[in-house]
Amino acid sequence: MIDLTFQTLDAAATQKFLADIASDIAPIVLPEGKTTVQLSDLPFYDEFKLYAVTDTTLAAPNTRYMLYKQGDVTVLDWTNEPIYSVNERAPIKIDRKTSLPYARFFFHYVRGQLGRFIIVEKPEEVVWLANANAKEKADVNQRLMPVTYKGIGRDNLITLTATVVFKNALFKTDIKIAPFEMDVFDPEINAPEHFTIGQMKLTNEDLLLEDLNIPVDPPPGEFG
């Protein structure tokens, strides 16, 4: 689950922000006076902040998310490419302190066409369908764990261990994160694999429970 605190910009700051990004986000047009802008600090970036930009002339969902610093805006599109691109320019800091919030941010804003990985640590973070029964809820609750920092392995990748929901199944998995650009030997393909800074990889997936009465999100659209 992601935990971010957003602050709302006042009218003057909103107008300036929209003017600054207008040419860079074309053909997206944000209506003046009808757009609200909020921002949140991200501990793994020194300069970039996360902006939530809401077009109030549209029905919900009507919010786009952007990574922005003065003169540089990137619209998030629910793939990993915009995040990886910003990581190479930011720069990004991936260490013991920042790897957990980075993983939560990444998996919240990267959503594949076949489903999304949702980090779940506590029972209240699991979304259930109305027909879910007490036993399957208890079975899931028993297996949940906090995201755990496991250190830097021999491959020089940071390893976190977490429980995640994918579609209607619960998994335990290792999350590998590259703290810098590197080549890592992959024994499965018997060849080195190139990682850019902040690049993610899931390994050692262990299926814990399946066919759960959990809603499966549709493929993401423009607004998620």
N, C-alpha and C positions, 0 to 999 in steps of 0.2 A: 504494500500500500504506500502511495506517495504522500508525503507530508510537507506541503509548501504553504507559506503565508504570503498572500498577495496584497499589495497596496494599490489603491485606486488613484490614478493621476487626476489632478484638477483640470479645469477646462483649458487653461493656458498651456499647461504641459502636454495635454492631449493633442491640442492643435499643432504644437511644435513637432511632436512625435510623428503625427500623421503626415505633416509636410516633409519631414526628413525621409520617410520611407516610401512616399508615394510613387516615385519613379522606379524604385527597386522592386516593388511588389506588383507592378503592372503585369497583366491586365486587371488585377484585383483593384476595385475601387471601393473605398470606405467612405460612407456618407458623413460629411462634416456636420457636427452637432447631433448626430445619431449613433456615434461610435463611442463605446466606453473602453478605456485602456487600463489594465492592471499589470503590475510587475512584481516579480519575486526574485530575490537573490538566490544564487546557486553556489554552494560552497566550493565546487570544483572549478569554477571559472573566476578569474580576477575581475574581468571587465564585462563579459557578456551577462545579461540578465534574461530571464524568461518573461515574455510579455503575453498576456491574454487579451486579445483584441476582439470585441464583441460588436457586431453590426445589429443594432436594436431594431432595424427595419425588418429583420427576418425573424421567423419563428425559430425557437430552439430545436436542435443545436445550431448555434450561430456564432461560435467563438473559434477563431484561429489562434494558433500559438506560434510565437516567433522567438528566436534568439537574437538579441540586439545589443550592440554597443554603437557609439557614435560613428556613423559612416559605414556600418556593416550590419545588414539585416538578413536573416535566413528564416524563411517560413517553413515550419515543420509540416511534413506531409505524411506522417505515420510510417515512414520507412526509416532505416538507419542512416541513409546517405547524408541527409542534412546535418545530423548530429556529428557523424564522423568528419564531415567537411569543416564544421566549426571547431572541432577538437584540434585539427591541424593548424588552425589560425589563431586559436584563443590566446595563449596556450591553455591546456587543461592540466589540472593537478590530480593525479590518481595515486592515492596512498591509503594507509590504513584508515585514516579519518574520513576521507572523502569517497572511498569506494562503495560504501553502503548507500549513501544518498544518490550517488551516480547510478547505481544499479536500479534503484527504485524509479528514478527519473527516466532512465532508458526504457525500461519495460512498460512504463506508463505511456510514453509517447511513441513507441514503436509497436505497430499492430499489423500483423501479417494478414494476407488475404484468407489464409486458412485458419486464423485464430490468433489469439494473443496470449502471452505468458503473463500471468498475474501473480505477483509475489503475495503470499498470504502468510501472516505470522500469528494472527489471533482469530478466535472464532467469529468475532463481529466483523471481520473483513471478508468473510465468505458470503456471497450473495446466493440465496436459495430461491428455487421456484416454490410456488405455493404447495405443491404436492410432495415436497421433501418431508421425510419422516424423521422422527427423533433418533432412530438408530443410526441412519447414515450421517446425520449431523454429529452425533457423538463419535462415530468412527473417524470422521474428518478431524474433529477437534482434538482427538487423542494423538493424531499424527502431526499436527502443526508444530512448527519450530521457528524461533526467531532467526533472521538472517545472521549467519555466523561467519566471521572473518577467520579464514584458515591459514593466512599468511601467504608468502611468496614461495612458489614451488621451485623445483629444479629447472623448470621451463621458464623461469623468470616472470611468470604470469601470477597476478593476484588471484587467489581462490576464495570465493564465498560459497557457502552451502545454504540452500533455502528450500522451502516448500512452495510450489507454484501450482496454480490451476491452469490447465490448457484444455480448451473446449470443456468437456464435462468430466475431466479426470484430474486427480491429484498426483503430483510427482514430487519426489525429492531429487534435487539436482545440484551439481557444482556449477557455479558461474565463474568463468575465467575472464579476466580483464587485463589487457596489456597496459602497463603503466608508462610505457614508451614504445616507440616504433621498433620492431624487432622481427627476426625470423625464428620460428619455433619448429623443431622437428616433430612431425606427426607420424607416429608409428603405424597408424591405420592405412595411410597412403604411402608410407615409406619415403617421405619427401618433406622438405621444409615448407612451412606455411607462413606467409607474410602477415603480420599484424600491424595495423596503424595504431597510433596512440588512442587508448580508450576503446579499442575494438573488443567486442564481446564474443564469447563462445560458451555454449552449454555442453557439459560432459557428465558422464556417469549418471545418466537419468535413470531413476528407479521409480517405476509405476507403483503407487501405493494403493489407489482406489480408482475405479472407473465406473462409467454409466451412472454418474451422480446426477441428481435433479438440480443442476446448476444451469442458469441461462448461458447460452453460447452467443457471444456477440457477433453481429453480422460483419462482413468486411467493412473496413473504414471508408467513409466518404470524405468530402472536403473538410468537414468539421469533426470528423472522428466517428 
